[in-house]
Amino acid sequence: MELGLANKVALIAGGSSGLGLAVAEELVKEGAHVAIGARDAEKLARAEKELRALSRGGKVLATAVDLRDHGAAKAWVEDVAGKLGGPHIVVTNSAGPPPGPATHFGIEAYQEALNGVLLPAINLALAALPYMKAAHWGRLLLITSETVVRPVARFALSGTARLGLVGFASALVQELGDCGVTVNVLAPGYTRTPPVERAAGADVEAGLRAMAAHIPLRRVGRAEEFAAAAAFLASERASFITGTVQLVDGGASVIG
């Protein structure tokens, strides 16, 4: 399927590993110019090398940036626009806050969750949207988690912060409708990434099997499966899809 992504400029937060890197890989293979940003310079260098090897004509740009620094994040968007052109595709992505039930945390922890998850994504989107509106073509993808659809008591901080992104996305949809910009939320379930492998425990495979017991497909997801969904929503083919919360969870939300 021709996705129409060649020469589109994609800006991906948290693109040095995990789901962010998987999306970057998928887009660069479709011929997009891909800019990834993250804090860890060593991981970024490895990711940049990998993406250049996969590129089919698109350029690759890796930048060390702490997206919690709102000024630095805006400067990153402007730098990418100067070097690759204004972004057409923006993928917001961040590590989740620590797990635990709602009353386990004080107000400071909730504030930190908003500062680490919600506000950086909103700031990045607001910095990039003028470029999308000027191009009259854009795709904003907000990576959250299945907790925005199926509350999980032990992920209270994540659910609280990430649900805010669903509200933000919904507010943008009508405002941007006549600008050719779509806004969609991606809500992954258990997907085999480094954080999930760490959460699986000392015996990773046994831990992943235990997670899979609660998934109808009886396995955790693969990062490339999530990336394929993201690439489709970022594509020309998905031009009539906006305002959705797309679960990528193997059906786990159906059985609870």
Stockholm file with secondary structure:
# STOCKHOLM 1.0

chainA/1-256         MELGLANKVALIAGGSSGLGLAVAEELVKEGAHVAIGARDAEKLARAEKELRALSRGGKVLATAVDLRDHGAAKAWVEDVAGKLGGPHIVVTNSAGPPPGPATHFGIEAYQEALNGVLLPAINLALAALPYMKAAHWGRLLLITSETVVRPVARFALSGTARLGLVGFASALVQELGDCGVTVNVLAPGYTRTPPVERAAGADVEAGLRAMAAHIPLRRVGRAEEFAAAAAFLASERASFITGTVQLVDGGASVIG
#=GR chainA/1-256 SS CCCCCTTCEEEEETTTSHHHHHHHHHHHHTTCEEEEEESCHHHHHHHHHHHHHHCSSCCEEEEECCTTSHHHHHHHHHHHHHHHCSCSEEEECCCCCCCBCGGGSCHHHHHHHIIIIIHHHHHHHHHHHHHHHHHTCEEEEEECCGGGTSCCTTBHHHHHHHHHHHHHHHHHHHHHGGGTEEEEEEEECSEESHHHHHHTCSSHHHHHHHHHTTSTTSSCEEHHHHHHHHHHHTSGGGTTCCSCEEEESTTHHHHC
#=GC SS_cons         CCCCCTTCEEEEETTTSHHHHHHHHHHHHTTCEEEEEESCHHHHHHHHHHHHHHCSSCCEEEEECCTTSHHHHHHHHHHHHHHHCSCSEEEECCCCCCCBCGGGSCHHHHHHHIIIIIHHHHHHHHHHHHHHHHHTCEEEEEECCGGGTSCCTTBHHHHHHHHHHHHHHHHHHHHHGGGTEEEEEEEECSEESHHHHHHTCSSHHHHHHHHHTTSTTSSCEEHHHHHHHHHHHTSGGGTTCCSCEEEESTTHHHHC
//
